[in-house]
Amino acid sequence: NEYTNHEIKTFDKDHVWHHLTPGSAADNGLPVFVKGQGLDLWDIDGNQYLDASAGGVWVTNTGYGRKEIVDAISEQLLDLNFFASAMGNKPAAIFASHLIDKMPGMNRVFYSSSGSEANEKAFKMVRQISHKKYAGKKSKILYRERDYHGTTIAALSATGQSQRRDQFGPFVPDFVEFPHCFEYRSQFEETVDYGVKAAQLMEDVILQEGPDTVGAVIIEPITAGGGIITPPEGYLKAVEQICKKHNVLLILDEVVCGLGRTGKWFGYQHYDIQPDIVTMAKGVASGYAAISCTVTTEAVYKDLQESDNTDKLGYFRDISTYGGCLAGPAAAIANMNIIEKENLIENSAKMGDLLLVGLQELKTKYPIIGDVRGKGLLVGIELVTDSTSKQPVDETLAISIFAKCKQAGLLIGRTNRSFAEFNNILNMSPALCVTEAQIQQILTTLDQAFSDLTVDLTQA
Ligand code: PMP
């Protein structure tokens, strides 16, 4: 290498503007990673870690160092690296057909490059359908408290996390929030039929706004960054039915859940529902290329096909320069092949169960663990001062567990480290190729971290 480690750290400190964190990686005690293989990572100083965070933000579904994916990208780029998506291209066509195979009821794939952009496309589809079919009147998009849909202004306008929104307003009009279905912190005294009651809270907002003004609802099937919140029994089915009843499109943000993370190809497939639009990004190419997809039913596609008249183009006039070109879908095909060849969907479900059971055991040992929840390899723990009050612990305790794990060579997820609302929640979301031994290592390291924390607290 032409630069020393010291020079690289200096360049980082002096010039890189890190996401979500003030100061440099070194200032924040965060490693500069230089190599990955499977779930193992090495930093610039030669320290080795087991990555139980899939690249920190649920991206690397098939793990690091996958030569098949890199070869697929380089072969494609040598053949043809770019031509605008309005033309056809081979990998985009092939990946679309493979993807649709996994999504009964869906039929069209619109490519772009990030999760935020995939959601923007969905919103623009809803807005244009409102103009074409409802004289612009069905333009409202309902989003849920705690859900995250991205960083662009419209995606942020649809995000129910106040600390992310703070100081970025004004927001895009006609985005309206509704309450979450967070059973652990239920809005109701009585938890019988909680899922149906929580869905009713969404219908209340539709009725309040006027169903004729609401074009769509967007939700994360399992809320990731907002606290790893799985939907209670009956919730998503009720949401689907309420949307149908009021002629409201159901958009599911599968940016985190998609491509096997929860033990099925898509998170919503656990719940027997049929969305109108599904967005996905991170796991689509596991971080080997930037690719996202907005997948729709044929009905949504058809609504956006016909021109209204000759001087007003009615079809979906949208574009994304890099969408579907060409490294992205080439990587996505190879990534999907690995998931199938190595049975990673089954592995995600099986290893996720082991992780969940192991964490439940830790919960019985350490009262600070108030809740353990998740599906497949999207698993979280919520830390509380005591199980009755459920008061969130001070963020220093979650930081301490994260730091103790890191010290012991384990990276767990703390995606909302800057957001006081959720910073008592940690997540364990390894790549889908995680082995039983690695799950054990995650659990043993966490056990030790909680045991050390207990000692720290009694000594304090
Ligand atoms: N939706 C969800 C559920 C996400 O977690 C994220 C990213 N964390 C996004 C959308 C935005 O994706 P991107 O950062 O690729 O724009």
Residues whose N, C-alpha, C, O or C-beta is under 5 A from the ligand:
A	BS01	PMP	S114 G115 S116 E117 Y148 H149 G150 E220 A224 D253 V255 V256 A281
